Amino acid sequence: MLVYFGLSMLGGLWLPVTNFPGWLKDIASWTPTHAYAAMGQAVEAGGAPPAKDVLLVVGYLLLFTAVAARLYRRDTLKA
């Protein structure tokens, strides 16, 4: 839950990214929450989601799935 809250704040879901310093804007643009929000905003505006954001969300999905599978396997070996 802490990771989710951190990514939400950093990704601009609670505060506008435009208020962040330049170096933090660069980091925020690579978070999954920022990409997910940008995809929704693009669709709401009547356009297609940017390819960068779609690839970023899919990449994070694969990364988080691989980490969860590895942790699950490690946990089942201990049981």
PDB file of N, CA, C and O in Angstrom, chain B, residues numbered from 101:
ATOM      1  N   MET B 101       0.828  -1.182   0.000  1.00  0.00           N
ATOM      2  CA  MET B 101       0.000   0.000   0.000  1.00  0.00           C
ATOM      3  C   MET B 101       0.879   1.253   0.000  1.00  0.00           C
ATOM      4  O   MET B 101       0.541   2.251  -0.637  1.00  0.00           O
ATOM      5  N   LEU B 102       1.998   1.198   0.711  1.00  0.00           N
ATOM      6  CA  LEU B 102       2.900   2.346   0.731  1.00  0.00           C
ATOM      7  C   LEU B 102       3.491   2.620  -0.646  1.00  0.00           C
ATOM      8  O   LEU B 102       3.662   3.774  -1.041  1.00  0.00           O
ATOM      9  N   VAL B 103       3.804   1.543  -1.378  1.00  0.00           N
ATOM     10  CA  VAL B 103       4.343   1.708  -2.736  1.00  0.00           C
ATOM     11  C   VAL B 103       3.295   2.358  -3.627  1.00  0.00           C
ATOM     12  O   VAL B 103       3.611   3.249  -4.415  1.00  0.00           O
ATOM     13  N   TYR B 104       2.044   1.912  -3.505  1.00  0.00           N
ATOM     14  CA  TYR B 104       0.965   2.484  -4.305  1.00  0.00           C
ATOM     15  C   TYR B 104       0.795   3.979  -4.006  1.00  0.00           C
ATOM     16  O   TYR B 104       0.670   4.787  -4.926  1.00  0.00           O
ATOM     17  N   PHE B 105       0.792   4.342  -2.722  1.00  0.00           N
ATOM     18  CA  PHE B 105       0.644   5.752  -2.366  1.00  0.00           C
ATOM     19  C   PHE B 105       1.830   6.568  -2.875  1.00  0.00           C
ATOM     20  O   PHE B 105       1.653   7.679  -3.376  1.00  0.00           O
ATOM     21  N   GLY B 106       3.019   6.028  -2.748  1.00  0.00           N
ATOM     22  CA  GLY B 106       4.201   6.735  -3.247  1.00  0.00           C
ATOM     23  C   GLY B 106       4.150   6.942  -4.747  1.00  0.00           C
ATOM     24  O   GLY B 106       4.439   8.032  -5.239  1.00  0.00           O
ATOM     25  N   LEU B 107       3.779   5.889  -5.479  1.00  0.00           N
ATOM     26  CA  LEU B 107       3.676   6.015  -6.932  1.00  0.00           C
ATOM     27  C   LEU B 107       2.546   6.965  -7.336  1.00  0.00           C
ATOM     28  O   LEU B 107       2.658   7.676  -8.335  1.00  0.00           O
ATOM     29  N   SER B 108       1.472   6.977  -6.568  1.00  0.00           N
ATOM     30  CA  SER B 108       0.361   7.886  -6.874  1.00  0.00           C
ATOM     31  C   SER B 108       0.775   9.342  -6.707  1.00  0.00           C
ATOM     32  O   SER B 108       0.455  10.188  -7.541  1.00  0.00           O
ATOM     33  N   MET B 109       1.488   9.625  -5.625  1.00  0.00           N
ATOM     34  CA  MET B 109       1.954  11.002  -5.417  1.00  0.00           C
ATOM     35  C   MET B 109       2.985  11.388  -6.467  1.00  0.00           C
ATOM     36  O   MET B 109       2.918  12.474  -7.041  1.00  0.00           O
ATOM     37  N   LEU B 110       3.941  10.492  -6.717  1.00  0.00           N
ATOM     38  CA  LEU B 110       4.998  10.786  -7.676  1.00  0.00           C
ATOM     39  C   LEU B 110       4.474  10.838  -9.106  1.00  0.00           C
ATOM     40  O   LEU B 110       4.986  11.599  -9.927  1.00  0.00           O
ATOM     41  N   GLY B 111       3.461  10.037  -9.408  1.00  0.00           N
ATOM     42  CA  GLY B 111       2.918   9.987 -10.756  1.00  0.00           C
ATOM     43  C   GLY B 111       1.977  11.121 -11.102  1.00  0.00           C
ATOM     44  O   GLY B 111       1.560  11.254 -12.253  1.00  0.00           O
ATOM     45  N   GLY B 112       1.639  11.936 -10.123  1.00  0.00           N
ATOM     46  CA  GLY B 112       0.795  13.087 -10.400  1.00  0.00           C
ATOM     47  C   GLY B 112      -0.684  12.828 -10.265  1.00  0.00           C
ATOM     48  O   GLY B 112      -1.488  13.584 -10.810  1.00  0.00           O
ATOM     49  N   LEU B 113      -1.075  11.780  -9.552  1.00  0.00           N
ATOM     50  CA  LEU B 113      -2.498  11.528  -9.378  1.00  0.00           C
ATOM     51  C   LEU B 113      -3.106  12.428  -8.313  1.00  0.00           C
ATOM     52  O   LEU B 113      -4.302  12.717  -8.362  1.00  0.00           O
ATOM     53  N   TRP B 114      -2.312  12.873  -7.362  1.00  0.00           N
ATOM     54  CA  TRP B 114      -2.823  13.720  -6.286  1.00  0.00           C
ATOM     55  C   TRP B 114      -2.436  15.171  -6.475  1.00  0.00           C
ATOM     56  O   TRP B 114      -3.190  16.069  -6.102  1.00  0.00           O
ATOM     57  N   LEU B 115      -1.280  15.408  -7.046  1.00  0.00           N
ATOM     58  CA  LEU B 115      -0.794  16.766  -7.284  1.00  0.00           C
ATOM     59  C   LEU B 115      -0.398  16.885  -8.744  1.00  0.00           C
ATOM     60  O   LEU B 115       0.091  15.913  -9.320  1.00  0.00           O
ATOM     61  N   PRO B 116      -0.592  18.039  -9.362  1.00  0.00           N
ATOM     62  CA  PRO B 116      -0.183  18.189 -10.759  1.00  0.00           C
ATOM     63  C   PRO B 116       1.337  18.099 -10.907  1.00  0.00           C
ATOM     64  O   PRO B 116       2.087  18.688 -10.128  1.00  0.00           O
ATOM     65  N   VAL B 117       1.764  17.367 -11.900  1.00  0.00           N
ATOM     66  CA  VAL B 117       3.198  17.190 -12.154  1.00  0.00           C
ATOM     67  C   VAL B 117       3.835  18.510 -12.567  1.00  0.00           C
ATOM     68  O   VAL B 117       5.044  18.680 -12.409  1.00  0.00           O
ATOM     69  N   THR B 118       3.061  19.435 -13.085  1.00  0.00           N
ATOM     70  CA  THR B 118       3.607  20.724 -13.517  1.00  0.00           C
ATOM     71  C   THR B 118       4.184  21.520 -12.352  1.00  0.00           C
ATOM     72  O   THR B 118       4.999  22.417 -12.564  1.00  0.00           O
ATOM     73  N   ASN B 119       3.772  21.204 -11.123  1.00  0.00           N
ATOM     74  CA  ASN B 119       4.306  21.894  -9.944  1.00  0.00           C
ATOM     75  C   ASN B 119       5.620  21.292  -9.458  1.00  0.00           C
ATOM     76  O   ASN B 119       6.277  21.870  -8.591  1.00  0.00           O
ATOM     77  N   PHE B 120       6.011  20.150  -9.997  1.00  0.00           N
ATOM     78  CA  PHE B 120       7.236  19.476  -9.569  1.00  0.00           C
ATOM     79  C   PHE B 120       8.456  20.168 -10.157  1.00  0.00           C
ATOM     80  O   PHE B 120       8.358  20.802 -11.207  1.00  0.00           O
ATOM     81  N   PRO B 121       9.620  20.054  -9.489  1.00  0.00           N
ATOM     82  CA  PRO B 121      10.861  20.540 -10.105  1.00  0.00           C
ATOM     83  C   PRO B 121      11.191  19.710 -11.340  1.00  0.00           C
ATOM     84  O   PRO B 121      10.662  18.611 -11.509  1.00  0.00           O
ATOM     85  N   GLY B 122      12.053  20.223 -12.194  1.00  0.00           N
ATOM     86  CA  GLY B 122      12.371  19.561 -13.462  1.00  0.00           C
ATOM     87  C   GLY B 122      12.843  18.130 -13.328  1.00  0.00           C
ATOM     88  O   GLY B 122      12.403  17.262 -14.081  1.00  0.00           O
ATOM     89  N   TRP B 123      13.742  17.863 -12.370  1.00  0.00           N
ATOM     90  CA  TRP B 123      14.268  16.507 -12.221  1.00  0.00           C
ATOM     91  C   TRP B 123      13.185  15.540 -11.749  1.00  0.00           C
ATOM     92  O   TRP B 123      13.208  14.363 -12.110  1.00  0.00           O
ATOM     93  N   LEU B 124      12.233  16.028 -10.942  1.00  0.00           N
ATOM     94  CA  LEU B 124      11.159  15.174 -10.459  1.00  0.00           C
ATOM     95  C   LEU B 124      10.118  14.931 -11.551  1.00  0.00           C
ATOM     96  O   LEU B 124       9.493  13.871 -11.583  1.00  0.00           O
ATOM     97  N   LYS B 125       9.929  15.896 -12.438  1.00  0.00           N
ATOM     98  CA  LYS B 125       9.037  15.704 -13.587  1.00  0.00           C
ATOM     99  C   LYS B 125       9.559  14.577 -14.472  1.00  0.00           C
ATOM    100  O   LYS B 125       8.787  13.758 -14.972  1.00  0.00           O
ATOM    101  N   ASP B 126      10.889  14.545 -14.661  1.00  0.00           N
ATOM    102  CA  ASP B 126      11.485  13.487 -15.484  1.00  0.00           C
ATOM    103  C   ASP B 126      11.260  12.117 -14.873  1.00  0.00           C
ATOM    104  O   ASP B 126      10.956  11.160 -15.586  1.00  0.00           O
ATOM    105  N   ILE B 127      11.406  12.014 -13.566  1.00  0.00           N
ATOM    106  CA  ILE B 127      11.175  10.740 -12.886  1.00  0.00           C
ATOM    107  C   ILE B 127       9.694  10.378 -12.945  1.00  0.00           C
ATOM    108  O   ILE B 127       9.343   9.227 -13.206  1.00  0.00           O
ATOM    109  N   ALA B 128       8.836  11.348 -12.705  1.00  0.00           N
ATOM    110  CA  ALA B 128       7.389  11.102 -12.679  1.00  0.00           C
ATOM    111  C   ALA B 128       6.871  10.600 -14.018  1.00  0.00           C
ATOM    112  O   ALA B 128       5.934   9.803 -14.058  1.00  0.00           O
ATOM    113  N   SER B 129       7.462  11.050 -15.104  1.00  0.00           N
ATOM    114  CA  SER B 129       6.974  10.635 -16.424  1.00  0.00           C
ATOM    115  C   SER B 129       7.233   9.152 -16.707  1.00  0.00           C
ATOM    116  O   SER B 129       6.674   8.599 -17.654  1.00  0.00           O
ATOM    117  N   TRP B 130       8.064   8.513 -15.905  1.00  0.00           N
ATOM    118  CA  TRP B 130       8.357   7.086 -16.104  1.00  0.00           C
ATOM    119  C   TRP B 130       7.662   6.186 -15.087  1.00  0.00           C
ATOM    120  O   TRP B 130       7.949   4.990 -15.041  1.00  0.00           O
ATOM    121  N   THR B 131       6.763   6.719 -14.278  1.00  0.00           N
ATOM    122  CA  THR B 131       6.046   5.891 -13.315  1.00  0.00           C
ATOM    123  C   THR B 131       4.799   5.296 -13.973  1.00  0.00           C
ATOM    124  O   THR B 131       4.232   5.894 -14.887  1.00  0.00           O
ATOM    125  N   PRO B 132       4.373   4.119 -13.507  1.00  0.00           N
ATOM    126  CA  PRO B 132       3.191   3.504 -14.116  1.00  0.00           C
ATOM    127  C   PRO B 132       1.912   4.293 -13.850  1.00  0.00           C
ATOM    128  O   PRO B 132       1.009   4.304 -14.687  1.00  0.00           O
ATOM    129  N   THR B 133       1.825   4.947 -12.708  1.00  0.00           N
ATOM    130  CA  THR B 133       0.613   5.709 -12.410  1.00  0.00           C
ATOM    131  C   THR B 133       0.478   6.921 -13.328  1.00  0.00           C
ATOM    132  O   THR B 133      -0.630   7.263 -13.742  1.00  0.00           O
ATOM    133  N   HIS B 134       1.585   7.566 -13.646  1.00  0.00           N
ATOM    134  CA  HIS B 134       1.545   8.709 -14.557  1.00  0.00           C
ATOM    135  C   HIS B 134       1.139   8.250 -15.957  1.00  0.00           C
ATOM    136  O   HIS B 134       0.329   8.906 -16.612  1.00  0.00           O
ATOM    137  N   ALA B 135       1.695   7.132 -16.416  1.00  0.00           N
ATOM    138  CA  ALA B 135       1.363   6.613 -17.743  1.00  0.00           C
ATOM    139  C   ALA B 135      -0.103   6.211 -17.812  1.00  0.00           C
ATOM    140  O   ALA B 135      -0.778   6.474 -18.807  1.00  0.00           O
ATOM    141  N   TYR B 136      -0.591   5.578 -16.762  1.00  0.00           N
ATOM    142  CA  TYR B 136      -1.990   5.150 -16.725  1.00  0.00           C
ATOM    143  C   TYR B 136      -2.929   6.360 -16.767  1.00  0.00           C
ATOM    144  O   TYR B 136      -3.927   6.359 -17.488  1.00  0.00           O
ATOM    145  N   ALA B 137      -2.599   7.383 -15.989  1.00  0.00           N
ATOM    146  CA  ALA B 137      -3.412   8.599 -15.995  1.00  0.00           C
ATOM    147  C   ALA B 137      -3.342   9.298 -17.352  1.00  0.00           C
ATOM    148  O   ALA B 137      -4.352   9.814 -17.831  1.00  0.00           O
ATOM    149  N   ALA B 138      -2.173   9.319 -17.969  1.00  0.00           N
ATOM    150  CA  ALA B 138      -2.026   9.965 -19.278  1.00  0.00           C
ATOM    151  C   ALA B 138      -2.841   9.231 -20.345  1.00  0.00           C
ATOM    152  O   ALA B 138      -3.396   9.859 -21.247  1.00  0.00           O
ATOM    153  N   MET B 139      -2.913   7.906 -20.241  1.00  0.00           N
ATOM    154  CA  MET B 139      -3.731   7.145 -21.191  1.00  0.00           C
ATOM    155  C   MET B 139      -5.197   7.514 -21.028  1.00  0.00           C
ATOM    156  O   MET B 139      -5.901   7.708 -22.019  1.00  0.00           O
ATOM    157  N   GLY B 140      -5.663   7.611 -19.792  1.00  0.00           N
ATOM    158  CA  GLY B 140      -7.054   7.987 -19.546  1.00  0.00           C
ATOM    159  C   GLY B 140      -7.369   9.396 -20.012  1.00  0.00           C
ATOM    160  O   GLY B 140      -8.442   9.650 -20.560  1.00  0.00           O
ATOM    161  N   GLN B 141      -6.435  10.313 -19.797  1.00  0.00           N
ATOM    162  CA  GLN B 141      -6.645  11.697 -20.235  1.00  0.00           C
ATOM    163  C   GLN B 141      -6.688  11.798 -21.753  1.00  0.00           C
ATOM    164  O   GLN B 141      -7.451  12.592 -22.302  1.00  0.00           O
ATOM    165  N   ALA B 142      -5.868  10.993 -22.436  1.00  0.00           N
ATOM    166  CA  ALA B 142      -5.872  11.016 -23.901  1.00  0.00           C
ATOM    167  C   ALA B 142      -7.201  10.497 -24.448  1.00  0.00           C
ATOM    168  O   ALA B 142      -7.745  11.059 -25.399  1.00  0.00           O
ATOM    169  N   VAL B 143      -7.714   9.440 -23.858  1.00  0.00           N
ATOM    170  CA  VAL B 143      -8.994   8.887 -24.306  1.00  0.00           C
ATOM    171  C   VAL B 143     -10.119   9.869 -23.998  1.00  0.00           C
ATOM    172  O   VAL B 143     -11.023  10.052 -24.813  1.00  0.00           O
ATOM    173  N   GLU B 144     -10.069  10.496 -22.836  1.00  0.00           N
ATOM    174  CA  GLU B 144     -11.095  11.472 -22.462  1.00  0.00           C
ATOM    175  C   GLU B 144     -11.101  12.662 -23.422  1.00  0.00           C
ATOM    176  O   GLU B 144     -12.156  13.227 -23.709  1.00  0.00           O
ATOM    177  N   ALA B 145      -9.923  13.039 -23.916  1.00  0.00           N
ATOM    178  CA  ALA B 145      -9.827  14.147 -24.860  1.00  0.00           C
ATOM    179  C   ALA B 145     -10.227  13.742 -26.276  1.00  0.00           C
ATOM    180  O   ALA B 145     -10.284  14.586 -27.170  1.00  0.00           O
ATOM    181  N   GLY B 146     -10.502  12.457 -26.480  1.00  0.00           N
ATOM    182  CA  GLY B 146     -10.955  11.996 -27.786  1.00  0.00           C
ATOM    183  C   GLY B 146      -9.860  11.454 -28.673  1.00  0.00           C
ATOM    184  O   GLY B 146     -10.094  11.217 -29.858  1.00  0.00           O
ATOM    185  N   GLY B 147      -8.672  11.250 -28.137  1.00  0.00           N
ATOM    186  CA  GLY B 147      -7.561  10.727 -28.928  1.00  0.00           C
ATOM    187  C   GLY B 147      -7.191   9.318 -28.506  1.00  0.00           C
ATOM    188  O   GLY B 147      -7.817   8.721 -27.629  1.00  0.00           O
ATOM    189  N   ALA B 148      -6.177   8.813 -29.142  1.00  0.00           N
ATOM    190  CA  ALA B 148      -5.664   7.492 -28.800  1.00  0.00           C
ATOM    191  C   ALA B 148      -4.574   7.639 -27.735  1.00  0.00           C
ATOM    192  O   ALA B 148      -3.869   8.648 -27.703  1.00  0.00           O
ATOM    193  N   PRO B 149      -4.439   6.643 -26.872  1.00  0.00           N
ATOM    194  CA  PRO B 149      -3.374   6.724 -25.867  1.00  0.00           C
ATOM    195  C   PRO B 149      -2.000   6.728 -26.528  1.00  0.00           C
ATOM    196  O   PRO B 149      -1.791   6.011 -27.507  1.00  0.00           O
ATOM    197  N   PRO B 150      -1.069   7.511 -26.021  1.00  0.00           N
ATOM    198  CA  PRO B 150       0.286   7.524 -26.587  1.00  0.00           C
ATOM    199  C   PRO B 150       0.948   6.157 -26.456  1.00  0.00           C
ATOM    200  O   PRO B 150       0.786   5.471 -25.447  1.00  0.00           O
ATOM    201  N   ALA B 151       1.690   5.774 -27.479  1.00  0.00           N
ATOM    202  CA  ALA B 151       2.339   4.461 -27.500  1.00  0.00           C
ATOM    203  C   ALA B 151       3.327   4.311 -26.341  1.00  0.00           C
ATOM    204  O   ALA B 151       3.461   3.224 -25.777  1.00  0.00           O
ATOM    205  N   LYS B 152       4.019   5.396 -25.984  1.00  0.00           N
ATOM    206  CA  LYS B 152       4.971   5.323 -24.873  1.00  0.00           C
ATOM    207  C   LYS B 152       4.282   4.918 -23.589  1.00  0.00           C
ATOM    208  O   LYS B 152       4.794   4.087 -22.838  1.00  0.00           O
ATOM    209  N   ASP B 153       3.123   5.503 -23.333  1.00  0.00           N
ATOM    210  CA  ASP B 153       2.412   5.194 -22.100  1.00  0.00           C
ATOM    211  C   ASP B 153       1.866   3.771 -22.102  1.00  0.00           C
ATOM    212  O   ASP B 153       1.899   3.095 -21.073  1.00  0.00           O
ATOM    213  N   VAL B 154       1.373   3.319 -23.224  1.00  0.00           N
ATOM    214  CA  VAL B 154       0.874   1.944 -23.319  1.00  0.00           C
ATOM    215  C   VAL B 154       2.016   0.957 -23.092  1.00  0.00           C
ATOM    216  O   VAL B 154       1.864  -0.005 -22.340  1.00  0.00           O
ATOM    217  N   LEU B 155       3.151   1.189 -23.735  1.00  0.00           N
ATOM    218  CA  LEU B 155       4.296   0.298 -23.558  1.00  0.00           C
ATOM    219  C   LEU B 155       4.823   0.337 -22.127  1.00  0.00           C
ATOM    220  O   LEU B 155       5.250  -0.685 -21.590  1.00  0.00           O
ATOM    221  N   LEU B 156       4.793   1.494 -21.524  1.00  0.00           N
ATOM    222  CA  LEU B 156       5.255   1.623 -20.146  1.00  0.00           C
ATOM    223  C   LEU B 156       4.351   0.841 -19.191  1.00  0.00           C
ATOM    224  O   LEU B 156       4.846   0.142 -18.306  1.00  0.00           O
ATOM    225  N   VAL B 157       3.051   0.952 -19.359  1.00  0.00           N
ATOM    226  CA  VAL B 157       2.120   0.218 -18.493  1.00  0.00           C
ATOM    227  C   VAL B 157       2.272  -1.289 -18.709  1.00  0.00           C
ATOM    228  O   VAL B 157       2.275  -2.053 -17.744  1.00  0.00           O
ATOM    229  N   VAL B 158       2.398  -1.718 -19.956  1.00  0.00           N
ATOM    230  CA  VAL B 158       2.584  -3.147 -20.237  1.00  0.00           C
ATOM    231  C   VAL B 158       3.915  -3.635 -19.656  1.00  0.00           C
ATOM    232  O   VAL B 158       3.983  -4.736 -19.110  1.00  0.00           O
ATOM    233  N   GLY B 159       4.958  -2.835 -19.768  1.00  0.00           N
ATOM    234  CA  GLY B 159       6.259  -3.203 -19.206  1.00  0.00           C
ATOM    235  C   GLY B 159       6.200  -3.363 -17.693  1.00  0.00           C
ATOM    236  O   GLY B 159       6.739  -4.325 -17.146  1.00  0.00           O
ATOM    237  N   TYR B 160       5.547  -2.422 -17.019  1.00  0.00           N
ATOM    238  CA  TYR B 160       5.396  -2.532 -15.569  1.00  0.00           C
ATOM    239  C   TYR B 160       4.532  -3.726 -15.202  1.00  0.00           C
ATOM    240  O   TYR B 160       4.794  -4.387 -14.197  1.00  0.00           O
ATOM    241  N   LEU B 161       3.504  -4.017 -15.996  1.00  0.00           N
ATOM    242  CA  LEU B 161       2.676  -5.190 -15.748  1.00  0.00           C
ATOM    243  C   LEU B 161       3.526  -6.459 -15.789  1.00  0.00           C
ATOM    244  O   LEU B 161       3.421  -7.309 -14.905  1.00  0.00           O
ATOM    245  N   LEU B 162       4.358  -6.585 -16.806  1.00  0.00           N
ATOM    246  CA  LEU B 162       5.215  -7.760 -16.921  1.00  0.00           C
ATOM    247  C   LEU B 162       6.227  -7.829 -15.779  1.00  0.00           C
ATOM    248  O   LEU B 162       6.481  -8.901 -15.231  1.00  0.00           O
ATOM    249  N   LEU B 163       6.801  -6.684 -15.424  1.00  0.00           N
ATOM    250  CA  LEU B 163       7.768  -6.645 -14.331  1.00  0.00           C
ATOM    251  C   LEU B 163       7.127  -7.044 -13.007  1.00  0.00           C
ATOM    252  O   LEU B 163       7.665  -7.892 -12.294  1.00  0.00           O
ATOM    253  N   PHE B 164       5.999  -6.455 -12.672  1.00  0.00           N
ATOM    254  CA  PHE B 164       5.337  -6.755 -11.405  1.00  0.00           C
ATOM    255  C   PHE B 164       4.824  -8.191 -11.374  1.00  0.00           C
ATOM    256  O   PHE B 164       4.839  -8.826 -10.319  1.00  0.00           O
ATOM    257  N   THR B 165       4.371  -8.712 -12.513  1.00  0.00           N
ATOM    258  CA  THR B 165       3.931 -10.103 -12.577  1.00  0.00           C
ATOM    259  C   THR B 165       5.097 -11.051 -12.340  1.00  0.00           C
ATOM    260  O   THR B 165       4.960 -12.039 -11.618  1.00  0.00           O
ATOM    261  N   ALA B 166       6.237 -10.758 -12.940  1.00  0.00           N
ATOM    262  CA  ALA B 166       7.417 -11.607 -12.753  1.00  0.00           C
ATOM    263  C   ALA B 166       7.887 -11.582 -11.300  1.00  0.00           C
ATOM    264  O   ALA B 166       8.253 -12.620 -10.749  1.00  0.00           O
ATOM    265  N   VAL B 167       7.880 -10.417 -10.685  1.00  0.00           N
ATOM    266  CA  VAL B 167       8.289 -10.320  -9.276  1.00  0.00           C
ATOM    267  C   VAL B 167       7.308 -11.069  -8.382  1.00  0.00           C
ATOM    268  O   VAL B 167       7.727 -11.779  -7.469  1.00  0.00           O
ATOM    269  N   ALA B 168       6.013 -10.922  -8.631  1.00  0.00           N
ATOM    270  CA  ALA B 168       5.017 -11.623  -7.826  1.00  0.00           C
ATOM    271  C   ALA B 168       5.143 -13.137  -7.995  1.00  0.00           C
ATOM    272  O   ALA B 168       5.026 -13.874  -7.016  1.00  0.00           O
ATOM    273  N   ALA B 169       5.377 -13.609  -9.208  1.00  0.00           N
ATOM    274  CA  ALA B 169       5.528 -15.046  -9.441  1.00  0.00           C
ATOM    275  C   ALA B 169       6.762 -15.584  -8.736  1.00  0.00           C
ATOM    276  O   ALA B 169       6.730 -16.669  -8.155  1.00  0.00           O
ATOM    277  N   ARG B 170       7.843 -14.829  -8.788  1.00  0.00           N
ATOM    278  CA  ARG B 170       9.074 -15.259  -8.112  1.00  0.00           C
ATOM    279  C   ARG B 170       8.888 -15.318  -6.598  1.00  0.00           C
ATOM    280  O   ARG B 170       9.314 -16.279  -5.957  1.00  0.00           O
ATOM    281  N   LEU B 171       8.262 -14.310  -6.034  1.00  0.00           N
ATOM    282  CA  LEU B 171       8.016 -14.306  -4.593  1.00  0.00           C
ATOM    283  C   LEU B 171       7.061 -15.424  -4.191  1.00  0.00           C
ATOM    284  O   LEU B 171       7.220 -16.027  -3.130  1.00  0.00           O
ATOM    285  N   TYR B 172       6.077 -15.699  -5.029  1.00  0.00           N
ATOM    286  CA  TYR B 172       5.135 -16.786  -4.737  1.00  0.00           C
ATOM    287  C   TYR B 172       5.852 -18.133  -4.748  1.00  0.00           C
ATOM    288  O   TYR B 172       5.640 -18.958  -3.860  1.00  0.00           O
ATOM    289  N   ARG B 173       6.699 -18.355  -5.751  1.00  0.00           N
ATOM    290  CA  ARG B 173       7.457 -19.612  -5.816  1.00  0.00           C
ATOM    291  C   ARG B 173       8.376 -19.767  -4.609  1.00  0.00           C
ATOM    292  O   ARG B 173       8.475 -20.848  -4.028  1.00  0.00           O
ATOM    293  N   ARG B 174       9.044 -18.686  -4.238  1.00  0.00           N
ATOM    294  CA  ARG B 174       9.946 -18.739  -3.097  1.00  0.00           C
ATOM    295  C   ARG B 174       9.189 -19.043  -1.814  1.00  0.00           C
ATOM    296  O   ARG B 174       9.675 -19.783  -0.958  1.00  0.00           O
ATOM    297  N   ASP B 175       7.981 -18.464  -1.680  1.00  0.00           N
ATOM    298  CA  ASP B 175       7.181 -18.692  -0.497  1.00  0.00           C
ATOM    299  C   ASP B 175       6.660 -20.119  -0.433  1.00  0.00           C
ATOM    300  O   ASP B 175       6.619 -20.711   0.646  1.00  0.00           O
ATOM    301  N   THR B 176       6.264 -20.683  -1.567  1.00  0.00           N
ATOM    302  CA  THR B 176       5.755 -22.052  -1.564  1.00  0.00           C
ATOM    303  C   THR B 176       6.852 -23.067  -1.303  1.00  0.00           C
ATOM    304  O   THR B 176       6.575 -24.150  -0.786  1.00  0.00           O
ATOM    305  N   LEU B 177       8.095 -22.743  -1.650  1.00  0.00           N
ATOM    306  CA  LEU B 177       9.193 -23.662  -1.356  1.00  0.00           C
ATOM    307  C   LEU B 177       9.473 -23.719   0.142  1.00  0.00           C
ATOM    308  O   LEU B 177       9.914 -24.753   0.643  1.00  0.00           O
ATOM    309  N   LYS B 178       9.228 -22.640   0.860  1.00  0.00           N
ATOM    310  CA  LYS B 178       9.453 -22.608   2.296  1.00  0.00           C
ATOM    311  C   LYS B 178       8.367 -23.347   3.063  1.00  0.00           C
ATOM    312  O   LYS B 178       8.612 -23.839   4.165  1.00  0.00           O
ATOM    313  N   ALA B 179       7.183 -23.428   2.498  1.00  0.00           N
ATOM    314  CA  ALA B 179       6.038 -24.028   3.208  1.00  0.00           C
ATOM    315  C   ALA B 179       6.110 -25.539   3.235  1.00  0.00           C
ATOM    316  O   ALA B 179       5.226 -26.189   3.792  1.00  0.00           O
TER     317      ALA B 179
END
